[in-house]
Structure formats: C-alpha cells, structure tokens
Amino acid sequence: ENNYDYLHISTCSGGGAPNPPTSPTPSPTPPSPPTSPPPSSPSPPSPPAQCTSYDEVPSSPFTGNQLPEPVTSQSGGFRVKMVTDGSQRRAGFLGWYGPSSGLPLHSCAASGQTFTDSMGQIWDGSSQYENSQTCSWIIAPSGASQVAIVFDQLHMEQDFDWIVVDACANAACSNYAVLATLTGTSVPSNPIIADTGIMRVRMITDETETRPGFKATYSTEVASCSGAAHQDLTNGGGIIMDGEGNYQNNQVCEWDIIPEEEGQAMSLSLVSFKMENNYDYLHISTCSNAGTRSQKMKGKRDAALRSKRSRKIPPKVAAETAAEKSLAAQKAQVAAARAGH
C-alpha cells in the first residue's frame, strides 16, 4: 500500500575475516531416492460462530393464538425463549428453522421418487391441486433414526381429499404403518414422526372440488424443551417445538440457533402457536453482533488506517517545526555572509 506498507531490502556491509580454508570435500554420496511425504491429516472444521448479542424482533414477545410471521436473521442466528407462568397450559408452538436461501422443494411432479436430503419440503405443486390425483413421496435420509414432518399449510376438501403419512419399514415402503390421515384445514400442533427413519407422504383427491392444497417441511432433527433448559442448535436446520402435548407450568426453555457457516442468513417459521394470552410468552431475537470476529478485526484495521491518513500535526509541534526551519534559514544566511567576507 503506497506510503503505508513497506518492503526493506539490505545488503551485507560488514568486512570481517575471511573464512579459513577447508579440507577438500569428499565426493558426495548419491542421493537417496525421493520418498512421498506422509499424508497430512485434514484440518478440523472451524466451529460455528457464536452470537454474543441479540435484539428481539418486532412484536416479540408473542402470546395468545396469533401465528407470528416468519422472520429472517441476516447476521446468521436466532435466540428463541419460552417462558410460562404457574397456571394454565396450552399446546405451545411448533416451527422449523433453516437457511434463508431455501430448502429442497418437491412437488407432485416428483411423485414416486425417494429423497435422501436430511431436510426439505414437499407440496402439491400448484395454487389448486387437481381432481382424481394421487401423489406419493418417500423420504429416506441416509442413516436417519427418525424423520419428522410439520405442515406449513393444509387446505384440503374436508372428508374427501386426504394427506396420509406413513412410517415405512424399508425404502420401498412395501411394509408400513399409517401415522396420520389429514383433511380440512386443521394443522397438527405436533410433528408427525416416523421412528423407522423412513417416511412416506401421500396425497389422494377425489373427482370433484379442489382446494389450495398443502405444504410441509420435514427434517431428521427435532429440538424440544425436554432435557437442558438451554440448547445450542448447530445442525443448520431442523424442527423446533415446546414438546409433546401441552407445555408445562413455570417452564423456561431457550435455544440458540447457530448457522453452520459464519454469517449465513437463517429463517425461522412457526406453523402452530397457542400460548396463554398475556401470561405465557415466546421471545424471538435475531443476532445483533456488529460482525463476526474476522469482520471486527478488518473494521479495526480500516479505522486505524483512516486515523493514520487523517492524522494532523499537533499545533505545538507544527509551531516548533516552523521555528526550527526559520532558525535554520537565518543561520544559513549568516554563514553565507561570512563566507562572502
């Protein structure tokens, strides 16, 4: 960087005594054949960036039955906290979190296919599903011990058009157990879970009447209030809930949602929300860090450079420098006059 960053190059200026003569060097032995360097172990991945400061989103904390709008954290993190009082219990909340760039989305056009992604979404594929339509999706993430699904939207013709969720014993789903049959507009307040690690979702419609259909999000990860009061969620995406059934009284649960990659934007979407109005609350906050560690260091360096470039000479030093220059000029004039004589 011109005038601020430098490269110094120097030559040796010392005389010194010459090195004493040495005995003739014997003929070198032939070099050994080169050997391959030992394989290096891959560096472990850097841990996710931990947020240290949060700001509650507008309208937080949430209470009652009004479903909060989806929120996005551009700086890459959320804190979700549920606080209940000593009386009355409700169904609580249910939702999912993941990268704001979106999840794999599978429609009826992909009916009959098997999906191995650990998190994704399925839907009927249009603003109105078709009559006499049958669509089927098999979700079989590699090595999964469970698959859970929540419904972002459900609007089927009541008692005539259906969504069926199965737990499959194998990838072909030739042997299965029905977990749920859904119709109408009532979204389940708990996730539907296939503990076999393989799930099938079917949509079956009759020959008359159509509706907007459904959209659902599935994941192999489920975080709930059970266990520790505070949990760090670092898997990049999953389902989040208070727990099965109604939540408990005098309960405090907190989750920090941490993106897999530093600075990655994340989204949080609730699909069901029922809290005792004005007594039980859900706080949702987004990470408000001024930046990650690397961004902060860069900011400090840039600020130092700006300070260096804009730094002015203090008035006292400037005055002393001017006086010294004037005195030096006077001395030069006197010396020149004497030399003339």
N, C-alpha and C positions, 0 to 999 in steps of 0.2 A: 504494500500500500504506500503510495508515494508520500515521502516526508514523514511517515509514521512507523513503517516496518522496514527493517534493515538486514542486510547480509554483510558481515565483516569477513574479509579475506586478507590474511597476513603471510609474509614470507619470513623465514628464519634469518635473524640478523646477528646471531652470536658467532664469534670466531671459534674459540675453543681449540684444544689439542686434537690432532688427527687421531683416529682410531689406530691402535697398534696393529702391525701386520698379523695375520692369522695363518695357521698351517693350511696347506692345500686341502681343499675339501675332497674327501673320497667320493668316488663315483656313486651317484645316488642309486639306491636300490629301486628296482622297478616298482611303480605304484601298484597297490592292491586294486583289484577290480572294484568299481564303484558298487555300493550297496544301496538298495532302496531305503529311503528314510522310513522310520516306523510310522504307521498311520496315526494321525492325530485324532484325538477324541473330539467330537463336536462340542462346541461351547453350549452350555445350558441356556435355554431361552431366558430373556430378561423377564423379571416378574412384572405383572401389570402395574401401571401407575396408580398409586393410592391417592384419592382425593382427600384434601385436608379442610376444605371449606365448602359449605352448601348454602344455597338460597332456596326457600320454599317457592314453589310455583304459584301463579295467581290462583286465588280461591282456596288454596291449601291453608289449614287442614280441612278435609272433606268429611261430611257427616250426612246422615239421612239415607235416602234411596236414589238420589240423583247421580247417574253414572258420570264420573269425571271424563273430560275429553282426553284423548291420547296426548302425551307430552314427549318432547324430544330434548335431549341434553347434547348440545353441540360440543361441549367440552369433554363429554365422554363418561358421565357417571350419574347415578341416582342414589338417593337415600330414601327408603320407604320405612315409615314407622307407624305402627298401630298401637293406640292407647285406649283402653276400655275402663269404665268405672265399675263400681261394686254391685250394680244391679242391672237386670235386663240384658238379654243376649239376642243377637241377630245372626243371619247367615254369613255376614262378613264380606270379604272381597275376593275376587279371582281375576287374574290377568296374566299377561305374558310380557317379556322384555326381550329385546334383540337388537341387532344393528339397524340403524335407521335407513341404511341402503336397501333394506328389504330382505325377505326370506324367499326360498324356492316356492313357487306357486304352481299348483297342479289343478287343472280343470277337467271337465268331463271328456275333453279331447284326449286325455291321457288315461282314460278308463281301462282297467285291466292290467295296468303296469304296476311294478313294485318299486318303491322308493326307499333308498338306504340313507338319505341325509338324516342327521340327528334332530333337525328342527326344520319345519316348513309349514306350508299352508295348502289347504285344498278348498275348492269351491265348485259350484255348479257350472260356472263358466259364462254366465250372461246375466243381464238385469232381470230376466224372467226365464226360469227353466222351461223345458218342453214337456208336452204331454207324452205319456207312454214311454218314459225314459228310464233306463236303468244304467247307473254308473257305479263303478267299483274301483277302489284304490287300496292297495296293500302297502303298509308302512312297516319296513323290516330293517331298522338300522343295525349295522354290524356290531355284534357284541352287546346289544342292549338288554338290560334286565327288565325294563318296563318302557311302555310308550303311553304318554298321556295326551289327551286332546281336550281343548276348550273351544267353545263356539262364540266367535265374534258376532255372527249374525245368524238368525234362524227364523225363516218365514216360509213355512210350508202349508199347503192346504190342509186344514185340520181334519185328521182322521182318514184322509185319502192319500196324501203324499207323505213319504216317510224317509227319515235318515236312520240307518241301522249301524251300530258299532259292534264289532266282533273282536274277541280275543282269539288269536289263531295259534294252533299247536305247531304249525310248520309254515314255511314260506309260501307254499301253495294254498294255504288256508283250507285244506281238504278236511281238516278236523278243527272245529271252532265252537266257541260258546258265545251267545249273544249277551253283550254287556248293557246295551241301551237301545230303545226304539223311541225316536223323537218325531214329533209332529207339531204343527201350530207355530207359536211364536215364543214359547217359554224357554229361555236359555238356561241350561243347567248351572247351578251355583257352585258346583264342584267339578273338578276334572273327571273325565272318564278314563280309567287306567286299565291297560292290558298288561298284567304282570308276567305274561309269557314273553314279552319283548317284541311281539309281532301283532299288529292291529290291522283290521280291515274295516273300511267305511263304505257303506252302500247308500245310494240314493235311488228311491223307487217312486215313480209317479204314475198316476192313473191316466185315463184317456180324456179327462175334462178338467178345466180350471188350472191355471198356473199362478205362481207367486214369485217374489224376488229370490227365493232360494236360501242358500246358506253359505257361510264362510267359516272355516275352522282352522285353528293353529295347533300343531302337535309338537311334542318335544320329548326327549328322553330324560330331561331334568325337571324336577319339581321341588320348589323350596316352600316350606311352610313354617308355622310358628313352633312346631314340635322341635324339641332339642334346645340349643343355645338361644338366649334372648337376643344376641347379635350374631349375624352371619354375613360373611363376605362372599358374594356370588361372582366368581371369576370365570365362569364357563362360557361367557359370551352370549348366552341366550337360554331361556327356559320359561317355565310356568311358575308363577308366584301366587301364594294364597295364604289366608289366615290358618286354614286347617280344615279337616273334615267336619261337616255339620256346623253347628253354631259355635262362635268363638267363646272364650272363657271370660269371666269377670276378672277385674283387676289384672289385666294382661298387658304387658308391654313387649312388643316384638319389633326388631329393627333389622333391616337388610341394607347393605351397601352393594350396589350393582356396579361392578368394575369391568370395563371393556377389556377384551383380550389384547387389543393393540392400543398403545399410548395415543390419546387424543381422538380415539374413534367415537363418532357420534352414535348415541343409543336412543332407542324408543321404548316407551312403556305404555301399554294399552290395557285398560281394565275392561272386562266383558261382563262382570256382575258386581254389584255394590249394594250392600244393605247393612247399614250401621245405625245404632240407636241415635236418633236425631238429637244433636246438641249435647250429647253425653259421651259418645264413643267416637273416636276420630282416627282418620288416616292422614298422616303427613307425607307429602311427596316433595322432595327437594332435588334440585339439579346441582351438579358440581360447579362451584364458582371460582375455582382456582384461577389466578391470573395467568397461569400457564403451567406446563409441565416443567420438570427440573431443567431440561435442555433449553426450553424456551426462556425460562427465567435467566439462565446463565447468558444466553445470547442477548437478552434485554439489558442486563447489567453491563455487558461489554459495549453494546451500542451506546448506552448512556455515557459510559466513560469516554468513548471516542468523541461524542458530541461535546462533552465537557472540555476535553483537551483541545478540540479545534476552536471552541468559542472562548477559551480562557484568555483574559486580558492581563497585561502587566499591571500590578498594583500601582496606584498613583505615586506612592512614596518611592518605589523602585524606579518608576519611569522618570521622576524628577531627578533622582540621584544619577541615573544613566545620562540624562541630558546635561547635567552639571559636569560630569566627568568628561563628556565629549567636548564641552565648551572649554574646560581647563586644558585638555589635551591640545586643542586648536591654538589656544593662547601660547602654550609652551612651544609649539611648532613655529609660531610667528617669531617669538623671541630668539629661538635658535637660528632661524634664517637671518634675522637682522644681525646677530653677532658674526655669523659666517660672512656676511657682506662686508663688515668692517675688517 
